[in-house]
């Protein structure tokens, strides 16, 4: 079966040849095996067998993205400690950043989804983030690590160059504000719930809410720290960050 026949088997885009060329120009990469590109752009809602969808490629792409970003930060910021590197990494590989890059490239426009999801807000959020990772996985399988690395560094290059530990110390609040504005059309509100201890050694408990949705509160040795931790809790609950991603960065 030819590559073109395989693309038809995935019930992909109507004008396949033209769209394949357009996507390759956007990615700056030409696929040897076009069925990998077709699978990367096929959501599970569009197929009967989830093994034919892009879910496995998303799993692989997530790992490749993390490795490339970690290597890039390690080489670029030679004077950063582990906690500093973790802060910047968590921002660069977050679902919010992946979705933003995907929208900038226009990848979500080519994503094949089921009829019930065509107008879903998820197309600009979680699905957009996912398709960035599936494309990375497809490029990795088709062209190897260096090809995937080249695509990732080109896509994230400006963000990596601008990143620094001082700026990214506020990334949890910044990430949450960006996500809230895009998905809730609202801004986060931080509320002081409690404070304990003598004046010279107080601890503060704050919670954050977005559009009447409340998230787990957090304690900090000052209000700024508590706000960061509360924002982190909200990002975990919203599925933007994983709890294991950022314990070190919250310590710094």
N, C-alpha and C positions, 0 to 999 in steps of 0.2 A: 504494500500500500504506500502511495506517495505521501509526502508531507502535506500536500494540498488535500488529499483524500482524508488524511487524519484530521485536518482542520475541519472538514465537513462533518466528520464523525463526532466532533465536539459540538456540532450545531452552533458554530461560532458566528462571526460577523458576516453580514450579507455580502459586502464587497471586500472579501478577505484580502486579496492581493494588495489592493490600495491601502487598506487599513494596516496590514502588516508592515508595509513600507513606512507609513506615517508613524507607527509606534516605534519602529527601529530608529527613525530619525530623531524622535523625542528622546529615546534612551541613549542614542549615540552608540548603539551596538547592533550588529547584524547577526541574527540567529542562524546557526547551521541546522538546528532541529526546531522547526517552527511549531511543532506540536507542544513543545515546552512553553512557548509563549502563549499558545491557545489555552493550555491548562492553567497558566498563571492568571489568566483573565477570566476564568470560569468559576463563579461562586457556587457553593454547595446547593443553593436554592434553585440553580438552573439545571441540575442533573439528577438522575435517579440514583446513581451510585456515587456516594461521597468520595470514593477513591478516585473518581474522575475529576473531582473539583481541585481547587487550589489550596486546600487545607494543609496538605503535607508540605507543599512548597513554602507556605507561610511559616511553618515550623522551622524549616531549614533556613529560610531567608532571615528570620529573626536571629538565629545563631550566627550567621555570617555577618550580618550588620553589626552585632555586638562585638565580634572579634575585630572587624576592620576599624570600628570606632575606637576601641580600646588600644589597638596598636597605633592608630594615628595620634591619639592623645598622648600616649606614652612617648612617642618620638617627637611630638611637637612641643610638649610642655615638660621639659626635662627637670624643672625645679619644683614641680607640683608633688605634694604628698598624696598618698592613696585617697584620703578623704576628698581632696580637691579634685582629683581625677574622677572620682565617683560622682561628684556633683555635676560636672560637665557632661559625663557620659549619660547620666540619668536624663538630662535635658535632651541630648541629641538622639537617643533611641526611644524616647517617650512616644506614646500613641499620638499625642498632639503634634509633635514635630513630624512624624511619619505621614500623618494625614495632611499636614501643611505642604510638605514636599510633593506628595501625590497630587494634591490640587493644583499646585504650581505647574506640574508636568502635564496635568490633565488626564492622568491614568484612569481615574474613576469613570470617565466617559466611555471607556472601552470595556469596562467590566460587564460580563454577561451574568445577569441575575434573574431570579424568578419574577414572574409578573407582579406578584404582591410586593416586591421590594423596589420596583422601578422608581417610585417617587419617595422612597424612604429617606429620612434625614440621615440615616446611617451611611448613605452613599458619600456624604461629605465628611463623615467622622470615622467610625470604626472600620467600615469597609474600605475607605480611602487609605487608611493606615495599613490595613492588611494587604492591599494590592501592591503597595510599595515593597513590602517584604516578600510577597510571592514573586514579583519580578526579579528581585535580588536572587532568590532561590533558583529561578529559571536561568538567569545569566550564569550563576555559579556552576550549575550542572552542564550548561552548554559550552561555556568558555573557560571554566576554571576559576580559581581564587583571584588571580590577577585581574581578570575581566570584571568580576564582581567588585573588587576593590576599587578599580578605576571608576566604575559607575557610582559607587557610594560616595567616594571622595569628591567627585565632581558635583553630585547632588547636595552633599552636606558641606562642601568646602568652605563657603562663606561663613557658615555657622561655626565651624571648627576654628577658623581663623579669628573670629570675633570673641570666641569663648575665653573666659578667664575666671579664676576661682572667686574673685571678689564679686564679679557680676552674678555668677551662678549661685552664690549663697542665697539669693532671693528667688531661685528658680521655681521652688514649689509654689509660692504665692503667684509668681508670674505665670506658670503653667496653668494653675487653677483659674486665674483670671481670664486667660486666653480661652480656655475650654468653656468657661461659664458664659462668656460673651458670645461664643460661636454656637453653643448648643442650648443655652437657656435664655439668651438675650438678656442677661442679667450680670451683675457683678457680685462677688462673694462678700458676705458681711461677717466680721469677726466680733464675737461677744465675749466679754470677760465673765466667767461663771463663778470663780472662787479665787482666793489668794490666801496663802498660809505662811507662817513664819514671821520672825522679827523684821523690822525695817531693813536691816543690813543684810538679810539673807532670806528674802521672800521667794516664794514659788507662785506661779500663776497658772490657772486653768482657763483655757479659751476653747470655744467651739466656732466652727464656721458653718454658715448656711448659705444656700443658693436657691432663690425663688421658693422659699418656704421648705426646702429640703435640708434637714439637719444631718450633720456628720459627727463621727466620734470626736469627743473633745481631747485635748492634749495638755500636758503640764510642761512648763519650762521655767528656767531660772530667771527669765525676764519675759516681757510680753512679746518681744520680737521672736524669741525662740519658740514660745508657745504657739504663735501664729504660724510659724514655719511648720511645726509638727502637726498642727491642726489641718493645714493645707495639704500636707503629705497624707494624712489619714483620709481626707476627702478624695484625693487622687487615687489612692488604693481602692476605696469603695466604689469609685466610678470606673475602675478598670484601666486607668491611664498608666499607673505605675504598679509594679509588683512590690509587695512588702519586703521581699528579700533584696530589692535593688539598692536600697538607700539607707540602711541603718548606719553605715559608716559616715555618710554625708550629713546625717542629722547630728552627729557627735561634734562635728567641726564648727 
